[in-house]
C-alpha cells in the first residue's frame, strides 16, 4: 500500500511534464483566476500554488479573486464578467453551477479568451481544458474503505456539498456506488452542508439526533467532515462513528494520521494550482495539442496507509488517546 501511494504521489508530481510541456514566452500573458471562495482551505491551496508558479515562471500576470461564500453564484459570475471586461488572455474558474456557467464559459471564449475550468467542470466540455482529478472514483474508493471499516453493515449518512455543483454530484455518485457494493449498509439519507464546516457540524447534529445508532458519515469534502467530527465529539461519541472527507487539506490529513478521521481523498491542490498556470501558458502557444482533461490525480489516504508511510519516513507516532 505505501509503495502504491509513493508511485501515485510521484505520478502527480510529474504529470505536467508528461502531459503538457511548454516553453517560456517572451511576453507576459494576463490570467484571471476566479474561485467560489478563498475561505475554503482547498481553494486557498490552489490559488497560492498558482501564484507561486506564476512568480516562478515570470511570464504570467495573475489576478486571483474569490467570493466570500461558496454558494454565491451571482457574486462569482460578476467577478468573471469583470475579468471578461478586463480582457484577460486566460480565464480560469471552477464551475460552481455546471449548467449555468456553461454560458459564462462560452461568453469568455466568444470574447477571444482561453478558458480553463478546474475542480468543478461544466455540464458539457465547453472550456479549452479542465484541470483536476477524477472525483467520482476517489469518492467511491473512500466510501468502500468506510464500509469495510464498519464491518460492511450499519447505518451511514452522506454529507454532500452544494446541490447541483458538478464536484458534489460526482463525489456523491461515487459514494453511493461504493456503498451499494455492501448489501448490509443502509444509507439513511443525504444532507447538503454546502462545503462548510459550520453547516457540517449542524447537519451532523441533526443526523445524530435522528439516527442514534449511526455507524458512519461520509462527507464529500474535508471541511464538512471536520464539522461532523466536532458534532460527534460534542455528543461524546468520538471513536464510535467513522468519518471520512475529501480534498486532503492539511488539517484533515493530520486528523487521518491521528486516527480522528478514517480517510480523506487527496486531490493534490498544489499541483492543480501549478498546472492551471502551466496550462494557461501552453494554451496561448500555437497548436495546443493537450487533451481536454488535464488529470492531476487523486488517491485515498487512510490512517493505516499514512502511519505506514510515516513510519518509513521516521515521522513521530501519533499521541496515544
N, C-alpha and C positions, 0 to 999 in steps of 0.2 A: 504493500500500500504506500509506504513512504517513497519508494522508488518511482511509483506511478505519479505521485504528487510532484516529485522533483522533475520528472520528464515533462509534466504539464506546465509547471512553472517555467521551465526552460523554454518550452514552446511559445508560451505567451510573451516571454521577454524578447524573443527573436522574430516574432511573426511579421512585424512591419518590414523587416529586411527581406524576408522571403516573399511577401505578398506585394509590397508596394515600394520598390526602390525609387529614389528620386535624386535629382541633382540640385544643388543650390542655385537660386536665381539671383541675378544681379540686382533687380529692382524688388522693392518690398511689395507685398500684397496686403490688402486690408481684409481682416476677418472679424466677423461678428459672431460671438458665441452666446446664445441665449439659453438659460436653463430655467426650469419651473420654480426652483427656489435655491438660493445659496445657503439657506439654513440647514439643509439636509447634508450630513457628512459625506454621503456618496457624491453628490454634485459638487461639493466643496473640493473633494479629492480630484474629480475630473477637471475642474476649472483650474486648480492650482497646478496640476500636471501640464495642462495646455499652456499656461503662462510660462512655466519653466521651459517647455520645448520651444515656444516662440522666441524666448530670450536667447536660448542656446543657438537656434538657427540664425537669428538676426535678420531674417527676411520676411517676417510676418508681423504686421501691426495689428495686434489682437485687442479687441474690446470685449469684455465679459459683463453681462448683465443678468439679473435674475429677479423673479418676483419674490414677495415676502412669504407667500403661501403656495404650497404645491397644488392647490386647486384653482388658482387664479388664471383661467384660460383667457379671459378678457385682457388682463394685465400682460400676460406673456405675449399674446397676439399683438398688443400695442407696441411692445418692445421690438418685436420682429418687424413690424411696419416701420418703426424708426430706423432700423438697420437698412431696410429697403430704400427709404428716403435718403439715407446717407450714401447709398450706392457702394456698399462694401463689395469686395471682389468675391468673397466666400461667406455664406451664411450657414451656421450650424446651430441646430436646436434639437431638443428631444420633443417628440410629438405627444404633448400632454393629452390631446384628444386625437386619436388616429384618423378619424373621419373628417372632422372639422379642419384639421391642419393640412389636409391634402391641398386645399385651395390656397393656403398660405405658401406652401412649397412651390406650387405652380406659379403663383404671382411673382415670387422671387426669381424663379427661372425665366419667366417672361421678361423680367427686368434685366436679364443678362447675367445673373449671378450663378455661381456654382452653389449647389445646395447639398448639405450633409445633414443627415439625421443620426442620432446616436441614442443609445439606451432604449428609447421608445421610438419605433418606426411608425410610419403612416400605414393606413389600412392597405394601401397599394403602393408599390415602389415607385414613387414619383420623383424622389430626390436623385442626385447623381450617385451618392453612396450612402449606405448605412454602416456605421461603425459600432460594433458591440458583439456580445456573445450570443448564445442560444439559450434564452432563459427558460423555455419550456422543459428542455431536457434536464437542466440543472435543478429546477424545482421538482421534477419527477424523482430524481435520484435522492434529493433531500427528504422528500416525503416517504420514500421507501425505507430510508435509514431510520426515520422516526417510527414507522410502523414496526420495523424489526426491533427497535429499542423497547417498545412496549409489549413485545411478545406476539405481535400480529393480531391483537384483539383489543377492543375497547373503544371508547368514545373519543373522537378527535374533532377539534374545531379549526376552521381556516380563517385567517385574517388576510383579506385582500387589500390592495391599495385603493387608488381612485377608480371607481367603477367605469368601465369603458376605455380606460387607458390601456394601450397595447401591451405594455410590460405586465400590468396587472392581469390582463386577460390571459396572456401566455403562461405566466407563472401559476396562476390559479388552475389553468388547464393541466399543467404539468403535475401539480399537487394532486389533483383529482385523479389523474391517470395512475399515479404512483400508488395512491391509497386503494384504488379499485382492485389492485392485484392481491389484496388481502381480504378474504371473504368475511372475516370476523371483525373488521374495522367498521365502525359506524360513524359517518360524518354527520355531526349534529347541526351543522349549518355553516354559512359563510357570512362573516361580518366585515364591512368596509371600514377601515381605520385611516384611509387617505394618506398612507405613508408616514403617519405622525405618531410620535412616541406617546404623547398625552392621550390621543384617541385610542392607541393600542392598549394603554392602561385601562381606560374606561370600558372599552369593548370587552376586554378580558374579564373585568369585574362582572359585567353582565353575563358573560358566558359561564363563569364560575357559579354565579347565583342560580342560573337555570340548569346547570349540569354539575352538581357537586361531586359526581363520580367521574369527571373528565380525566382522561389519561394523557392527552397531548394537545398542544396548539401549534399549528404550522403557519407561520407568518411569512408573507412574500416580500418583506424587507426587514432589515435589522432594527430600524427604529421601532416598528410595531412589535417586534419580538422582544426588544428590551423593555418596552412598556408593559407587555404581557408578563414578563418576568417579575417586574415590580409589583404587579397586581397579585401574582401568585405568592410572593413574599409577604405582602400585606395580609393575605389570608392565612398565613402560617403553613403553606403547602409546598414550600421550597423543597425540591428533591422528590416530590410526589408526582409532578406533572412535567412532562417533557416538552421543551420549547425549541423551535428552530427558526432561523431567519434566512435572509438572502441579501447579498451585496458584499459581505466580507469587509465591512468597515472596521477600523482598529478596535473600537470598544467591543464589538461583537466577537471578533477573533479572540480577544483576550478572555471574554466570557466563555467561549467554547473551550479554550485551553484550561480554564479554571474548572470546567465542568458545570457551569451555571446554565449555559445554552448547550443543547445537544449538538447542533450543527449550524453552519451558515454556508451559503454558496458564494465563493469568491468570484467576482466578475472583473478583477484587475482594473480598477478605476484609474490608476495611474497610467497604465498602458493605453486605456481608452482615450484619456485626455491627450496624451502624446500623439497617438495615432490620428486623432482628429486634425491636429496641426500638420502632420506629415501628409495626410490625405489631401488637405486643403492645398498645400504646395504642389503636390503631384497633379491634382485636378486642373491646375492652371497651366500645366505644360501641354505640349502638343501630343495628340494621340494617346489619351488616357485609356489604358487597357485593363485597368483593375476591375475585378469582379464587383458587382453591386454591393454585396455584403462583405465588409472587411471584418473578419472574425477575430476578436481579441481574447476569446477563450473564457471558459467557466470551469470551476472544479469545486466539488463538495468537500468542505473541511469539517470533520467531526472531532470529538475530543480524543478518541483513540489515535487517530492519524496525527493530530497536532502534537500530542505528547510523545509519540514515537519519533517524529521529526525533531522535536525539541530535545529529546534525549540524545539523538545522534549528533546534534549540534552543541551539546553541552549546556543547554538552557536550564535555568533553575526549575526544580519541580514545583508544581502549584502548591500553595499553602493548604495544609490539612484543614478540614471543616469539622 
